[in-house]
């Protein structure tokens, strides 16, 4: 469980999320590389809050870098899900159809 104070003053708790998606990775022969960040040391996890808003948690393999979180719009959530090889959740399907060809 991690709590974050968001830029708009809202407090989110990852434990209360209704859904969580881990970043996709690929093996480069030496490290697992994040599909979300393109690096081995920086990571992202997407969450849907219990009120239906999406937020990204940014974390790092480096001990001196604390995790952070930010709200993302539905478009950004769709792009993140597609880039990380996840299915689009039902609440975003209609919007996903309008932005893909």
N, C-alpha and C positions, 0 to 999 in steps of 0.2 A: 504494500500500500504506500502510495506516495501522494502527497497533497501539494497542489500548486496554487499560488495566487496569480490569477490571470491578469492581463493588462487592463481589463474592464472592471477589475475589483472582485470578480467571481472567484470562489475557491472550488477547485475540482479535486476529486479523489479518484485515483485510478481504480481503486477497489469497487467504486460505485458504477463504473462504466458498464453499459449494457452489452458492448461488444468491443473486442480488442483484436488488432491485426499486427502481427510482427512483420518487420521488414523482410523482404526476400534477400537472398544472398547467392553469390556464385563463387566457386573456388578458382583462384587464379594460379594455383600451383604452390602457393605459399600461405595464403590467407583467405578467409572468407571475406568477400567484399560486399558491402551493403548495396543493394539495388537502389535504395533511397538516397544515399549520400555519395556513393561512388568511392568510399574509403573503407579501410578495415577498422579504423579507430572511432568513427562517429556513427551513431545509430539512431533510428527513428522507430517509434511505435505509434500507430494510429488508434485512437479511442473514440467511441461514441458515448457521450454523456447520457445520463438517465433522462435528460430533457431533450435529447436528440441532436445536440450540437457535437461537432467533430473537433478533436484537438490532437495535435502531434506532440509527443514527448521526444525531446532530443537528449541523447545520452552519449557518453564518451567512454572509451576504454581507459582513458587517462585519469588517474586518481584525483588530480587537482581540478578537474572540470565537473562542476555540479550539473545534474540534469535540469532541464527547463521544459516548459510547455507553452504552446500557443494555440489559440483558436485558428481553425482553417475553414474557409468557405466550402460549400458542397462541391463546387467545381474542383478545388484543390484536393479534396478528399477522394474524388473519383480518379483524378490523374494519379494520385499516390497509390491507390488500390490497383489500378491497371499496371503501373510501373513495377509494382511488387508482386505481380501475378496472383492477385486475389479476385474473387468474384465480387461483383457489385451488389451491395445489400439492397433489399427491396425498396427501402425509403429513398434510394438514389437512382433507381432504375429508369424512371421517366426522364430525369435530367440527363442521365448517361446516354439515353437514346437520342436526345436532342443535340448532343455534342459529338457524336461519333458517326462515321460514315462507313 
